[in-house]
Every structure is written in C-alpha cells, then in structure tokens.
C-alpha cells in the first residue's frame, strides 16, 4: 500500500475482525471485549474496562516525513513530538488528522488499535507501558478492546520501546 493512497472500500469493513485476525495469527491467547459505553477517551476507557488510566493504551497516529507511524502511549501521557523527531531522525512530525487515519488506515479515532493495519506502520511504544503486566487497547472501534502484556504486544508488532512522554 502506498502511504499516500486511500484504502479501498473493502478494507473499511469489520475493523474488529481485522484486529482479531492479526491477534490470532500472532498467537494471542486472550479475547476481545465489547462495552455498551464508549472507550473513545482514556477516561471513558478506564471506566468501561475497570482499569486505571495508566493501564489504558492509546494508539496515536503520526505522520513522520509523510509516512504513518503509530505511538502507543500510556493513557495519561502526552506525546513529545520533538522526541519522536530526534528518535526517527525525521524532518517533520505531526499528528495525523482523523479523516486521514480513517481513509488510509481504516480505523476511526477513538477506536484505533495497535494492530490490524493494511500494512504495519513503524511502532513506537511508550516506556511507561512496561510498568504493567496488562494494558488495555482498542480493538478497532470505540466499543471494543482487549487486554495484552505490553512486552508481548511489542513483539507482535516489531515495536520499539522509547521515551516518548512530554515532561510536564
């Protein structure tokens, strides 16, 4: 897939099934959960899942020199784009707009998972996630999620553990 080309219509179908298929292929042993309430924000997810905000994994989509990169962050942490720029030796780093994420990756913001993309983007993993045995990630919609060991997830996606947090 060319990063500049929107997805075909068929790729937008069944975002949860795309996540489920990736996890199954990776050997994941857990299951995807569904909630009546939305998990669109960290606060919503924390309430729905019953876990503290720090254990909520949020997937941010960045454009790094016009190519998608995902940053997996601990719920309350904010990303430091300057750290990403230095880490990836990039000229330009920005947050992808919601329309771009849906058109190119097939997921709506608020339910973007760390897996299940048409082509796996480079993945950076917030070092704070490794303080926990289990974190909770969106599974393709703002009503679906799954528990996962951050070490295992990093292995599944070929992610790089990094200091990404903006210091307050």
ZIQUIVEN-V48249 format. One record per residue. N is the residue number from 0. RES is the residue in one letter. OMEGA is omega in degrees with one decimal (none if undefined). NEAR is the number of other C-alpha atoms within 10 Angstrom. Layout:
BEGIN
n:N res:RES omega:OMEGA near:NEAR
n:N res:RES omega:OMEGA near:NEAR
END
This chain:
BEGIN
n:0 res:X omega:174.6 near:9
n:1 res:X omega:-176.8 near:9
n:2 res:X omega:-178.8 near:14
n:3 res:X omega:-175.0 near:12
n:4 res:X omega:176.7 near:9
n:5 res:X omega:179.9 near:16
n:6 res:X omega:171.7 near:17
n:7 res:X omega:-177.3 near:11
n:8 res:X omega:-177.2 near:9
n:9 res:X omega:-178.4 near:8
n:10 res:X omega:179.8 near:17
n:11 res:X omega:-176.4 near:16
n:12 res:X omega:173.1 near:12
n:13 res:X omega:178.8 near:14
n:14 res:X omega:179.6 near:22
n:15 res:X omega:178.8 near:21
n:16 res:X omega:177.0 near:14
n:17 res:X omega:177.4 near:20
n:18 res:X omega:-179.4 near:22
n:19 res:X omega:-179.5 near:20
n:20 res:X omega:178.2 near:14
n:21 res:X omega:-177.7 near:17
n:22 res:X omega:178.6 near:20
n:23 res:X omega:179.2 near:13
n:24 res:X omega:-178.8 near:9
n:25 res:X omega:-179.1 near:14
n:26 res:X omega:178.9 near:10
n:27 res:X omega:-176.4 near:15
n:28 res:X omega:-177.5 near:8
n:29 res:X omega:179.0 near:11
n:30 res:X omega:176.6 near:13
n:31 res:X omega:179.0 near:16
n:32 res:X omega:178.1 near:13
n:33 res:X omega:-177.5 near:18
n:34 res:X omega:172.6 near:13
n:35 res:X omega:-179.1 near:9
n:36 res:X omega:178.2 near:14
n:37 res:X omega:172.6 near:18
n:38 res:X omega:-173.4 near:25
n:39 res:X omega:178.0 near:18
n:40 res:X omega:177.6 near:17
n:41 res:X omega:179.8 near:20
n:42 res:X omega:177.3 near:17
n:43 res:X omega:-177.9 near:15
n:44 res:X omega:179.5 near:30
n:45 res:X omega:178.3 near:18
n:46 res:X omega:-176.2 near:15
n:47 res:X omega:-175.8 near:18
n:48 res:X omega:-176.4 near:23
n:49 res:X omega:179.4 near:12
n:50 res:X omega:177.3 near:15
n:51 res:X omega:-178.2 near:16
n:52 res:X omega:-179.2 near:21
n:53 res:X omega:-177.9 near:20
n:54 res:X omega:174.7 near:28
n:55 res:X omega:178.2 near:29
n:56 res:X omega:174.8 near:30
n:57 res:X omega:179.5 near:29
n:58 res:X omega:177.1 near:24
n:59 res:X omega:177.7 near:21
n:60 res:X omega:179.5 near:25
n:61 res:X omega:168.6 near:21
n:62 res:X omega:-178.5 near:17
n:63 res:X omega:-173.2 near:22
n:64 res:X omega:176.4 near:15
n:65 res:X omega:176.0 near:15
n:66 res:X omega:-179.1 near:15
n:67 res:X omega:173.5 near:24
n:68 res:X omega:174.4 near:21
n:69 res:X omega:175.4 near:25
n:70 res:X omega:179.0 near:26
n:71 res:X omega:-171.5 near:29
n:72 res:X omega:168.7 near:24
n:73 res:X omega:-172.8 near:27
n:74 res:X omega:-175.4 near:23
n:75 res:X omega:-176.3 near:16
n:76 res:X omega:173.1 near:18
n:77 res:X omega:-177.1 near:13
n:78 res:X omega:175.4 near:20
n:79 res:X omega:-176.8 near:13
n:80 res:X omega:177.3 near:18
n:81 res:X omega:177.4 near:15
n:82 res:X omega:178.2 near:16
n:83 res:X omega:-179.2 near:23
n:84 res:X omega:179.5 near:16
n:85 res:X omega:-177.8 near:11
n:86 res:X omega:-176.4 near:13
n:87 res:X omega:-179.9 near:13
n:88 res:X omega:-175.2 near:11
n:89 res:X omega:174.1 near:13
n:90 res:X omega:-173.3 near:10
n:91 res:X omega:177.5 near:13
n:92 res:X omega:176.9 near:21
n:93 res:X omega:173.9 near:16
n:94 res:X omega:176.1 near:16
n:95 res:X omega:176.9 near:19
n:96 res:X omega:-177.3 near:12
n:97 res:X omega:-179.2 near:13
n:98 res:X omega:179.5 near:13
n:99 res:X omega:-179.2 near:18
n:100 res:X omega:179.9 near:20
n:101 res:X omega:-177.2 near:16
n:102 res:X omega:-172.9 near:18
n:103 res:X omega:-177.2 near:21
n:104 res:X omega:174.0 near:23
n:105 res:X omega:179.1 near:26
n:106 res:X omega:176.6 near:27
n:107 res:X omega:175.9 near:20
n:108 res:X omega:-174.4 near:22
n:109 res:X omega:177.7 near:21
n:110 res:X omega:-177.4 near:24
n:111 res:X omega:179.5 near:28
n:112 res:X omega:175.3 near:28
n:113 res:X omega:-176.4 near:28
n:114 res:X omega:173.4 near:25
n:115 res:X omega:-179.4 near:23
n:116 res:X omega:176.5 near:19
n:117 res:X omega:173.0 near:13
n:118 res:X omega:-176.0 near:11
n:119 res:X omega:176.4 near:15
n:120 res:X omega:170.8 near:21
n:121 res:X omega:-177.4 near:15
n:122 res:X omega:175.0 near:23
n:123 res:X omega:-174.8 near:25
n:124 res:X omega:178.6 near:26
n:125 res:X omega:-177.0 near:23
n:126 res:X omega:179.9 near:17
n:127 res:X omega:179.4 near:19
n:128 res:X omega:-175.9 near:22
n:129 res:X omega:174.8 near:17
n:130 res:X omega:-173.6 near:12
n:131 res:X omega:175.5 near:14
n:132 res:X omega:-178.4 near:13
n:133 res:X omega:170.8 near:19
n:134 res:X omega:-175.7 near:24
n:135 res:X omega:-175.3 near:25
n:136 res:X omega:173.3 near:27
n:137 res:X omega:-178.4 near:29
n:138 res:X omega:173.1 near:28
n:139 res:X omega:175.3 near:28
n:140 res:X omega:178.9 near:22
n:141 res:X omega:174.6 near:24
n:142 res:X omega:-178.0 near:20
n:143 res:X omega:-177.6 near:24
n:144 res:X omega:178.0 near:28
n:145 res:X omega:176.3 near:20
n:146 res:X omega:179.6 near:21
n:147 res:X omega:172.6 near:20
n:148 res:X omega:-177.2 near:14
n:149 res:X omega:177.3 near:26
n:150 res:X omega:178.4 near:16
n:151 res:X omega:-179.5 near:15
n:152 res:X omega:179.3 near:19
n:153 res:X omega:176.0 near:19
n:154 res:X omega:179.9 near:11
n:155 res:X omega:-171.3 near:17
n:156 res:X omega:-177.3 near:18
n:157 res:X omega:-176.8 near:15
n:158 res:X omega:179.4 near:20
n:159 res:X omega:175.9 near:16
n:160 res:X omega:-175.2 near:19
n:161 res:X omega:172.3 near:17
n:162 res:X omega:-175.9 near:16
n:163 res:X omega:-170.3 near:23
n:164 res:X omega:173.3 near:19
n:165 res:X omega:179.4 near:12
n:166 res:X omega:-176.3 near:8
n:167 res:X omega:none near:5
END
